[in-house]
């Protein structure tokens, strides 16, 4: 278990959340809406706004994964260590080069 993930658990920035499965679909829908609205921004060549919209699309998608797993986050920073720990390492997706 990584130091970052342990710290996120210890400080309560990643915690168990029994209601996660109920709101995960809404969070995933938000991710899709943010993703879809980037097309208009791209067509207007508003690339700074595209960056913001894509950030939030990825944030909502990542949160939905945590919610489906029965957890929530209180810190954008803690999403990455949590996703690595819960989905990448446990599923054996990290392979040495």
N, C-alpha and C positions, 0 to 999 in steps of 0.2 A: 504494500500500500504506500503510495507516494506521500511525502511530507505535506505537500499542498492539500491533498485530499483529507489527510488526517486533521490538518489545521482547520479546514472548512467544516468538518464534522464537529470538532472540538468547540469552535466559535459559534456554532449554530447556523452557519451560512448555507449548509446543506443539512436538511433534516427530513425525517420520515413524514409522510403526508398521506393519510389514508384516503383523502378525497381526490387524489390526483387523477385517478382513472376517469372520474366524472368530468373533469375540466380539460383533460388532455386533448380531446377532439376540438374544442373551441380554440385552444392554443395553436393547434395545427392549422386550423382554418385562418387564424390571424397570420400565420406564417405564409400561407398561400396568398392571402389578400395583399400583403406587403410585397411578395414576389411579383404578383400580377401587375401591381401598379407601377413597377419599375419600367414596364414596356413603354408607357406614356412618357416617363421621364427620359428614357433612352431616345425615343423619337424626337424629343425636344432638345436633345443633347445637354440635358441637365445632369451631368455626370456626378457632381457633388451630391445631389439629392439621391441619385441611384445608389451611391455608397451607403448613405444613411438607411435607405429603404431595405437594402440587402442585409445590412447589419441586423436590423430588427426582424427580418424574415428568418435569418439564422438563429437569432436569439429565441424567437417563439418556437421554432422547430426543436431546438435543443431543450427548451423547457418542457415541451410535450413529451420528449423521451423520458425525462426525469419523472414527470407526472405519471406516465404509464408504468414506470418502475416503482411508484409509491414514494417518491421523494419530491421535495421542493427546494428552491434556492433563494437565498436572500442577497446574492452577490453575483453580478455578471462574471466576475473573475473566477468564481468557484465552479461555474458550469463546465469549463474545460477539464479540470482534474476529475470532476465527478463523472463526466461522460467517458473519459479514458478508463477510469477505474471500473465503472459499471458495465460498459459495453465493449471496449477495446481489449483490455487485459483479460477480462473474464471469458470472453469469447475466443481468445487466442489469436486475435487479429494483429497483434504486434509481433512481428517476426524479425529476428536479427538479420542484418545485411551480410 
